[in-house]
Amino acid sequence: MNRYAYVRVDYAKPFNKVMKFVDSEETPEWLSNGFWVDITGNTDVQLGWKATTVNYVDWIFSEPTYEEREKDVAHDVLTLMNVAGQWLLLHPLQYKDDVGVATPEEQALLTAYKQYCIDVSEVKKQSGYPNIVNWPVAPF
């Protein structure tokens, strides 16, 4: 039985990141935006670690620095806020509320949306930040 680490490759992020592990006889099926790396025998690799390579064959795994983790989380915050903003463009709840035609359900969804945006923007106030982030669940 071999152990594989899925390494997400995202050039917009500060580093390639170990996202999950699988124990399998064969290399797992290819996933987009990353690579399965055989780490059989390497018991040190942890989820969230940095994965560095020059040739996509030989990999070096290391714990990211505090600053790298901060940059990684900041990128995720920006991504989630962009998705939330795009959702609101397609669902103009604020405009409905402003002109007085929003239903009570739409008003509640708008409030939940605003709370979600606040919660995403304040993840750095969490006690485990940036090593542990409890991401809020989007209401949309």
C-alpha positions in Angstrom: 0.0 0.0 0.0 1.4 3.4 -1.0 0.6 6.8 0.5 -0.1 9.7 -1.9 -0.5 13.4 -1.1 -2.6 15.6 -3.4 -0.6 18.8 -4.0 -2.7 21.8 -5.2 -0.9 24.0 -7.6 -2.3 27.5 -7.8 0.1 30.1 -9.2 -2.0 32.9 -7.5 -1.3 31.4 -4.1 1.9 31.9 -2.2 2.8 28.2 -2.3 1.8 24.8 -3.5 -0.2 23.1 -0.7 -0.8 19.5 0.5 -4.6 19.2 0.4 -5.3 15.5 1.2 -3.9 12.1 1.6 -4.9 8.7 0.0 -3.7 5.2 0.7 -3.8 3.2 -2.5 -2.1 0.5 -4.5 -2.1 2.7 -7.6 -1.7 6.4 -8.2 -5.1 8.0 -7.6 -7.0 9.4 -10.5 -5.8 12.8 -11.7 -7.4 15.9 -10.3 -7.3 19.3 -11.9 -5.1 22.0 -10.5 -2.6 19.6 -8.9 -0.6 16.4 -8.6 -0.7 13.2 -6.7 2.8 12.7 -5.1 3.9 9.4 -3.8 5.0 10.0 -0.2 5.2 6.4 0.9 7.6 6.3 3.8 7.5 10.0 4.5 5.5 10.2 7.7 6.4 13.9 8.3 4.2 15.4 5.6 1.2 17.2 7.0 -2.0 18.7 5.5 -1.5 22.3 4.6 2.3 22.0 4.2 4.2 23.6 1.4 5.2 21.4 -1.5 8.1 22.6 -3.6 9.5 21.1 -6.8 11.6 22.1 -9.8 10.7 19.2 -12.1 7.3 17.9 -10.8 9.0 14.6 -10.0 11.1 15.4 -6.9 9.2 17.2 -4.2 10.3 18.8 -0.9 7.7 19.2 1.8 8.0 21.8 4.6 5.8 23.6 7.1 5.0 27.0 5.7 6.1 30.1 7.7 3.7 32.2 9.6 3.9 34.9 6.8 3.2 32.3 4.1 0.2 31.1 5.9 -1.0 34.7 6.4 -0.7 35.3 2.6 -2.5 32.0 1.9 -5.4 32.9 4.1 -5.5 36.5 2.7 -5.8 35.1 -0.8 -8.7 32.8 0.3 -10.4 35.8 1.9 -10.1 37.8 -1.3 -11.5 34.9 -3.3 -14.5 34.4 -1.0 -15.3 38.1 -1.0 -15.1 38.2 -4.8 -17.5 35.2 -5.0 -19.8 36.9 -2.5 -19.7 40.2 -4.5 -20.5 38.4 -7.7 -23.4 36.6 -6.1 -24.8 39.9 -4.9 -24.5 41.4 -8.5 -26.8 38.6 -9.7 -29.2 38.9 -6.7 -29.6 42.6 -6.1 -31.1 42.2 -2.6 -29.7 45.5 -1.3 -31.5 47.4 -4.1 -34.8 45.6 -3.4 -34.4 46.5 0.3 -33.5 50.1 -0.6 -36.7 50.6 -2.7 -38.9 48.7 -0.2 -39.8 45.7 -2.4 -37.7 43.0 -0.6 -39.7 40.2 0.9 -39.0 39.2 4.5 -37.1 36.2 3.2 -35.0 38.4 1.0 -34.3 40.8 3.9 -33.2 37.8 6.0 -30.9 36.6 3.2 -29.4 40.0 2.8 -28.7 40.2 6.5 -27.1 36.7 6.4 -25.0 37.7 3.4 -23.7 40.8 5.2 -22.9 38.7 8.3 -21.1 36.2 6.1 -19.0 39.0 4.5 -18.2 40.4 8.0 -17.2 36.9 9.3 -14.9 36.2 6.2 -13.2 39.6 6.6 -12.6 39.0 10.3 -11.0 35.5 10.2 -7.7 37.0 11.3 -9.4 37.6 14.7 -9.8 33.9 15.3 -7.6 32.4 18.0 -5.8 29.9 15.7 -5.2 32.3 12.9 -3.4 31.7 10.4 -2.7 28.1 11.2 -6.3 27.2 11.9 -9.2 29.1 10.2 -12.8 28.2 10.7 -14.4 29.5 7.5 -18.0 30.7 7.7 -20.6 28.9 5.6 -21.9 31.1 2.8 -25.7 31.6 2.9 -25.9 31.6 -0.9 
